[in-house]
């Protein structure tokens, strides 16, 4: 049962690491700037992907809102934390 969490932990870790690399390379400094940068990245890349995949699969729009909302909030918080460390 615990093996089900391994891919999710790996994916979340890779997402945060790549977000940190982007924040450093772009030169984002401060929590608010990091949060805004991550918000934009999550809306464009994560929410956009959920819209395409869920619509193609014929899933209800509520699923897209839930999936996208989770990713947007999680990445925005991660961006704020990473940005504050800069």
Residue pairs with C-beta under 8 A, 6 or more apart in sequence:
12 74
15 75
15 78
16 78
16 82
19 38
19 41
19 75
19 78
19 79
19 82
20 82
22 37
22 41
23 34
23 37
23 38
23 79
23 82
23 83
23 86
24 86
26 37
28 34
28 37
28 83
28 86
29 83
29 86
30 83
30 84
30 86
31 80
31 81
31 83
31 84
32 80
32 83
33 83
34 79
34 80
34 81
34 82
34 83
34 84
34 86
35 76
35 77
35 79
35 80
35 83
36 79
37 79
37 83
38 75
38 76
38 78
38 79
38 80
38 82
38 83
39 72
39 75
39 76
39 79
41 75
41 79
42 71
42 72
42 74
42 75
42 76
43 72
46 68
46 71
46 72
46 75
47 68
47 71
47 72
50 64
50 67
50 68
50 71
51 64
51 68
54 61
54 63
54 64
54 67
55 64
